[in-house]
Amino acid sequence: MATITSLGVGSGLDLTGLLDQLQKAERGKLAPITKQKADQSAKVSAYGQLQTSLNAFKDVVGKINDPKLYQSLSANVQGEGVKATATADALPGSYRVQVSQLATAGTLASTRVGDQDAALDLQGATAFQLSFGSGDSVDIALTADSSLSDIRDAINADKESGVSASIINDGTGYRLALSSKESGAEASINSFSFVDGGGVAVAGPFSEDAATQQMGKDAVLKVNGIDITSASNQIEDAIQGVTLNIASLALEDGETATSTVSVERNTLALREAVGEFVKAYNSLEGTINNLTKYDSKTQTAGKLLGDSTVRTIESRLRSVMIGSVAEGEFSTLNQLGITLQRDGKLELDEDKLSDLAAKSPDALSDFFAGKDEASGMAGQLTTTLTNLLSDNGTIKGAITGAENRVKSLDERFERMEKTIESTIARYRKQFGQLDGMVAQMNQTSSYLTQQFDALDAQLGRKK
């Protein structure tokens, strides 16, 4: 049999085109698997979107499940320059604050030195001693060949020095400038000296310049007529649970700045938290609607249309939202001005909520936060959401199931591809055999034709 190197060469038939058509037909069997895989992959993505929305809602629910939210106070200031913040320990009230002096940090500079990097004659000193308004002192160890720069660096390297050191060039020479790290009279740098190994003061290469000294001062103020001093301009608990910050005040000598600090319930924080709760639930509902809707105009369906997992999640959440809380003045969301609409979203009556936040914050706390972490509306929702989002929960199970189906379809696709390749290989072999047989038959036919023609010629029958 003649050897065929290309299909159709021997027979003259378009066997290659026929084989391509057969291959295309065979690979068409893969299309349903590809579509099923795309559908399942889309579901994994959709479940991920749903999971993200559920987590976002859970975070917001956690905030309204905190009893401190309903007890929070705010400090409002009438007057410029004084800031105030309140904690849960504060008590409602009005406080008159009169500030007559700000807390300042002490500063002191040395006499001049000609070269900041040249070794100084320490005259037997082994330490540089810093003294403070509290009466305490700190010794900074020095080496025998220390320069002004070395002394500065040694001070700044010592975390217990209590001062920051720098070098100032005044145009004539170099000075060591010291500034207390903390404000107030006790932390103020009062003086410095050079001391020997026995702690005895020696003359040293330079001394204090008394004209440069500015003593640190305590803040001086009155709260409702009571005198208060503070080493810092941030004053804690002069008013119970309130921190006053007076650092931004600008006072001239003898001048007094007066402000009124009012501590009251922080209804804004409460209203914003409940508003965020409504907004987060509506956002979750929006995600569910987008994933399950059907657009009749474009005839396209959401990725989770008719999905049982979504129905389960929505049903469990709604059962809590339309349910009741056993204890307290309020038992349902409707009583708070929060109503469930026909489209599944919540609508908030902000005027009613504002009134309740001002007059009944404890009742709101009982409804949302409950007597314990799990008994209020927020606690019930947290329990439901935790179960839905857990590793063994509904959403995780749905994601895992879809991912497993994608994996199974991948394996099925691979098996079918191998089957198709085997089928096409068999067709190619059979077509090769057919091509060879037809080629041989054509050769035989040609030979016989030649023989018959020769015979006719011999018999004189050829025309």
C-alpha positions in Angstrom: 0.0 0.0 0.0 1.3 3.5 -0.9 2.4 5.6 2.0 0.2 8.7 2.6 1.9 11.7 4.1 -1.1 14.1 4.1 -4.8 13.2 4.3 -6.5 13.4 0.9 -3.3 13.4 -1.2 -3.7 9.8 -2.3 -7.5 9.8 -2.7 -8.1 13.4 -3.8 -10.8 13.6 -1.1 -11.0 16.6 1.4 -10.4 14.3 4.3 -8.6 17.1 6.3 -11.6 19.4 6.1 -13.9 16.5 7.1 -11.7 15.7 10.1 -11.7 19.3 11.2 -15.5 19.3 11.1 -15.7 16.1 13.1 -13.3 17.6 15.6 -15.4 20.7 15.9 -18.5 18.6 16.4 -16.8 16.5 19.1 -15.5 19.6 21.0 -19.0 21.0 21.0 -19.7 18.4 23.7 -17.4 20.6 26.0 -19.6 23.7 25.7 -22.2 22.6 28.3 -19.4 21.9 30.8 -17.8 25.2 30.1 -21.1 27.0 30.7 -21.8 25.1 33.9 -18.3 26.0 35.2 -18.8 29.7 34.3 -22.2 29.6 36.2 -20.6 28.0 39.3 -17.7 30.4 39.2 -20.1 33.3 39.0 -21.9 31.9 42.0 -18.7 31.8 44.0 -18.2 35.5 43.2 -21.8 36.3 44.1 -21.5 34.5 47.4 -18.4 36.5 48.1 -20.3 39.7 47.6 -23.0 38.5 49.9 -20.5 37.5 52.5 -18.8 41.0 52.4 -22.2 42.7 52.9 -23.1 40.4 55.8 -19.7 41.1 57.5 -20.3 44.9 57.0 -23.7 44.6 58.5 -22.4 42.6 61.4 -19.7 45.2 62.2 -22.4 47.9 62.4 -24.7 45.7 64.5 -21.7 45.2 66.9 -21.5 49.0 67.5 -25.2 49.3 68.6 -24.7 46.3 70.8 -22.4 48.3 73.1 -24.2 49.7 76.2 -21.5 52.5 76.4 -23.0 54.0 73.2 -26.2 54.9 75.0 -24.4 56.3 78.0 -21.9 58.4 76.1 -21.5 62.1 76.9 -20.1 65.0 74.9 -18.4 68.1 76.2 -19.3 71.3 74.4 -17.3 74.5 74.9 -18.5 78.1 74.7 -15.5 80.3 74.3 -12.3 80.1 72.2 -9.1 78.3 72.9 -10.3 75.6 75.3 -11.1 72.1 74.0 -12.8 69.4 76.1 -13.5 65.7 75.6 -15.7 63.6 77.9 -15.6 59.9 78.8 -18.3 57.6 80.2 -17.3 58.7 83.8 -18.3 62.3 83.2 -21.5 63.7 84.8 -23.8 66.1 83.0 -23.4 69.7 84.1 -22.1 73.1 83.2 -18.6 74.3 84.3 -17.1 77.8 84.2 -13.3 77.5 83.3 -11.0 80.5 83.8 -7.4 80.2 82.7 -4.9 82.7 83.9 -1.6 81.0 83.0 -0.5 78.3 80.6 2.0 75.5 81.4 5.4 76.2 79.8 8.7 74.2 79.6 11.9 75.7 81.1 14.8 76.7 78.9 18.4 77.7 79.6 21.5 78.5 77.5 25.2 78.5 78.2 27.9 81.2 77.7 29.7 81.1 74.4 32.3 78.6 73.1 34.5 79.5 70.2 34.5 76.1 68.4 31.7 73.5 68.8 33.8 70.6 67.7 37.1 71.4 69.5 38.0 69.4 72.6 37.2 71.4 75.8 39.2 71.9 79.0 36.9 70.2 81.4 39.1 71.1 84.4 38.7 67.7 86.0 35.0 67.3 85.4 33.7 63.8 84.6 30.0 64.6 84.3 27.6 67.4 83.3 24.9 67.8 86.0 21.4 69.0 85.2 19.2 70.4 88.0 15.4 70.7 87.9 12.7 72.6 89.7 11.7 69.5 91.6 15.1 69.5 93.3 16.2 66.4 91.3 19.4 66.2 89.3 20.8 64.1 86.5 24.5 63.5 85.8 25.5 63.0 82.1 28.9 61.2 81.9 31.6 63.0 79.9 34.9 61.8 78.3 38.1 63.8 78.9 38.2 65.2 75.3 34.5 66.1 75.0 33.6 69.0 72.7 30.4 71.1 72.9 28.9 68.8 70.2 29.9 65.7 72.3 28.1 67.2 75.4 25.0 67.9 73.3 25.0 64.3 71.9 25.6 62.8 75.4 22.6 64.7 76.8 20.3 63.7 73.9 21.4 60.0 74.1 20.4 59.8 77.8 16.6 59.0 77.9 16.6 60.1 81.6 18.2 63.5 80.9 14.8 65.3 81.1 15.9 67.9 78.5 16.6 68.3 74.8 19.9 69.8 73.9 20.9 71.8 70.8 23.7 74.2 69.7 22.9 77.8 68.7 25.3 80.0 66.8 24.6 83.6 68.0 27.0 85.1 65.4 29.8 85.4 67.9 30.2 81.9 69.3 28.3 78.7 70.0 26.0 78.1 72.9 24.5 74.9 74.4 20.7 75.4 74.5 18.6 73.2 76.9 14.8 72.8 76.8 12.8 70.7 79.3 11.0 67.8 77.7 8.0 68.4 79.9 6.2 71.5 80.9 5.6 72.7 84.4 7.6 74.1 87.3 8.9 70.8 88.6 10.2 69.6 85.2 11.8 73.0 84.5 15.6 73.0 83.9 16.9 75.3 86.6 20.6 75.1 86.3 23.6 73.0 85.1 27.2 72.5 86.3 30.3 70.5 85.7 31.2 68.0 88.5 34.2 65.8 89.2 34.2 62.1 90.2 33.3 63.0 93.8 30.3 65.1 92.7 32.0 68.4 93.6 31.3 71.3 91.2 34.3 72.5 89.1 34.5 75.7 87.0 34.3 73.8 83.6 34.8 75.3 80.1 31.6 77.3 80.1 28.7 78.3 82.5 25.1 79.3 82.6 24.0 82.5 81.0 21.4 83.6 83.5 19.9 86.2 81.1 18.7 83.4 78.8 16.8 81.4 81.5 13.1 81.0 81.3 11.6 79.0 84.1 8.9 76.4 83.4 5.5 77.2 84.8 2.4 75.3 85.8 -0.9 76.0 84.2 -3.2 78.0 86.6 -7.0 78.0 86.2 -10.3 77.9 88.1 -13.2 75.5 87.5 -16.4 76.9 89.1 -14.2 79.0 91.3 -11.9 76.2 92.5 -8.2 76.9 92.0 -6.3 74.3 90.0 -2.7 74.0 88.9 -1.3 71.5 86.3 2.1 70.8 85.0 0.5 70.2 81.6 -1.9 72.1 79.4 -3.9 68.9 79.0 -5.8 68.7 82.3 -7.5 65.5 83.3 -10.3 65.1 85.8 -10.4 68.8 87.0 -13.9 68.0 85.8 -14.8 64.4 86.4 -14.4 62.3 83.3 -13.5 65.4 81.2 -10.1 66.3 79.7 -9.4 70.0 79.1 -6.9 71.1 76.6 -5.8 74.8 76.9 -2.7 74.7 74.8 -4.1 76.8 72.0 -4.9 79.7 74.2 -2.9 82.9 73.7 -2.6 84.8 77.0 -0.9 88.1 77.8 0.5 88.7 81.3 -2.4 89.3 83.7 -5.0 88.2 81.2 -7.7 85.6 81.9 -9.6 83.5 79.4 -13.0 82.3 80.4 -15.0 79.5 78.8 -18.1 77.4 79.7 -17.9 73.7 79.4 -21.3 71.9 79.1 -21.3 68.1 79.6 -24.4 66.5 78.1 -25.6 63.3 76.5 -24.1 62.6 73.1 -27.4 62.1 71.2 -25.6 62.7 67.9 -23.4 59.6 68.3 -26.4 57.5 69.2 -28.5 58.8 66.2 -25.6 58.2 63.8 -25.1 54.7 65.1 -28.7 53.7 64.6 -28.8 55.5 61.2 -25.7 53.5 60.2 -27.5 50.3 61.3 -30.5 51.1 59.0 -28.1 52.1 56.1 -26.1 48.9 56.5 -29.2 46.7 56.5 -30.5 48.4 53.4 -27.1 48.0 51.7 -27.3 44.3 52.4 -30.8 44.1 51.0 -29.6 46.0 47.9 -26.9 43.4 47.4 -29.4 40.6 47.7 -31.8 42.3 45.3 -29.0 42.8 42.7 -27.9 39.1 43.0 -31.5 37.7 42.7 -33.3 40.1 40.3 -34.5 39.3 36.8 -34.3 42.0 34.1 -37.1 41.4 31.6 -35.8 44.0 29.2 -32.4 42.4 28.8 -33.7 38.9 29.8 -30.8 38.5 32.2 -31.0 36.9 35.6 -29.0 37.7 38.7 -26.3 35.2 39.6 -28.2 33.9 42.6 -31.8 34.0 41.3 -33.8 31.3 43.0 -30.8 30.3 45.1 -31.9 28.5 48.3 -28.9 29.9 50.3 -30.1 33.5 49.8 -33.6 32.6 50.7 -32.3 31.0 53.9 -30.2 34.0 54.9 -32.9 36.6 54.1 -35.5 34.6 56.0 -33.4 34.2 59.1 -32.5 37.9 59.2 -36.0 39.1 58.6 -37.4 36.8 61.4 -35.2 38.7 63.8 -35.9 42.1 62.4 -39.7 41.7 62.6 -39.5 39.9 65.9 -39.6 41.3 69.4 -37.4 41.9 72.4 -38.7 40.5 75.6 -37.5 43.1 78.1 -37.7 46.9 78.2 -40.0 49.7 77.2 -39.7 49.0 73.5 -40.2 45.5 71.9 -40.2 46.1 68.1 -38.4 48.3 65.6 -41.7 50.0 64.6 -41.9 51.6 68.1 -38.5 53.3 67.3 -39.7 54.7 64.0 -37.9 52.0 62.0 -40.3 50.2 59.6 -39.8 47.4 57.1 -40.9 48.3 53.6 -42.4 46.2 50.9 -39.1 46.0 49.0 -37.5 44.5 52.1 -35.6 47.7 53.1 -35.9 49.7 56.3 -37.2 53.3 56.6 -36.1 55.5 59.5 -38.2 58.3 61.1 -35.3 60.5 62.1 -37.4 63.0 64.1 -38.8 60.2 66.2 -35.3 58.7 66.7 -33.9 62.1 67.7 -36.7 62.5 70.3 -36.0 59.0 71.8 -32.3 59.5 71.8 -32.7 62.7 73.9 -35.5 61.4 76.2 -35.1 57.6 76.4 -31.5 56.6 75.8 -31.8 53.8 78.4 -34.9 52.4 76.7 -33.0 52.3 73.4 -30.1 50.6 75.2 -32.5 47.9 76.6 -33.9 47.3 73.1 -30.7 47.1 71.1 -28.0 46.1 73.6 -30.3 44.3 76.0 -29.6 43.2 79.6 -26.7 41.1 78.3 -24.7 40.7 75.1 -27.2 38.4 73.4 -30.6 39.4 74.6 -31.2 42.7 72.7 -32.1 43.1 69.0 -28.5 43.7 68.2 -27.4 40.6 70.2 -30.0 38.4 68.4 -28.8 39.7 65.0 -25.1 39.2 66.0 -25.9 35.5 67.0 -27.7 34.9 63.7 -25.0 36.6 61.6 -22.2 34.7 63.4 -23.9 31.4 62.7 -24.4 32.4 59.0 -20.8 33.5 58.6 -19.1 30.7 60.6 -16.9 28.1 59.0 -19.8 25.7 59.2 -22.4 28.3 58.4 -24.7 28.7 55.5 -22.6 31.1 53.4 -19.4 29.2 53.8 -21.1 25.9 52.9 -22.6 27.5 49.7 -19.2 28.8 48.7 -17.5 25.5 49.4 -20.2 23.6 47.4 -19.8 25.9 44.4 -16.0 25.6 44.5 -16.3 21.8 44.7 -18.6 21.8 41.7 -16.1 23.9 39.7 -13.4 21.4 40.6 -15.6 18.5 39.6 -16.4 20.2 36.3 -12.7 20.8 35.6 -12.0 17.1 36.1 -14.9 16.2 33.8 -13.7 18.6 31.2 -10.3 17.1 31.3 -11.6 13.6 31.0 -13.8 14.5 28.0 -11.0 16.3 26.3 -8.9 13.2 26.5 -11.8 11.1 25.1 -12.2 13.6 22.2 -8.5 13.5 21.5 -8.7 9.7 21.4 -11.7 9.8 19.1 -10.1 12.3 16.7 -6.9 10.2 16.7 -8.9 7.1 15.7 -10.7 9.1 12.9 -7.3 10.3 11.6 -6.0 6.8 11.5 -9.1 5.5 9.8 -9.0 8.3 7.3 -5.4 7.6 6.6 -6.3 3.9 5.9 -9.2 5.0 3.7 -6.9 7.4 1.8 -4.4 4.6 1.2 -7.0 2.2 0.0 -8.6 4.7 -2.4 -5.1 5.6 -3.7 -4.3 1.9 -4.3 -7.7 1.4 -6.0 -7.0 4.4 -8.2 -3.6 2.9 -9.2 -5.2 -0.5 -10.0 -7.9 1.2 -12.0 -5.3 3.2 -14.0 -3.2 0.0 -14.6 -6.2 -2.0 -15.8 -7.3 0.9 -18.1 -3.9 0.9 -19.7 -3.9 -2.9 -20.2 -7.4 -2.8 -21.8 -6.3 0.0 -24.1 -3.3 -2.0 -25.2 -5.4 -5.1 -25.8 -7.9 -3.2 -27.9 -5.0 -1.8 -30.0 -3.7 -5.3 -30.7 -7.1 -6.5 -31.8 -7.6 -3.6 -34.0 -10.6 -2.4 -31.9 -9.1 0.9 -30.9 -10.7 3.7 -32.8 
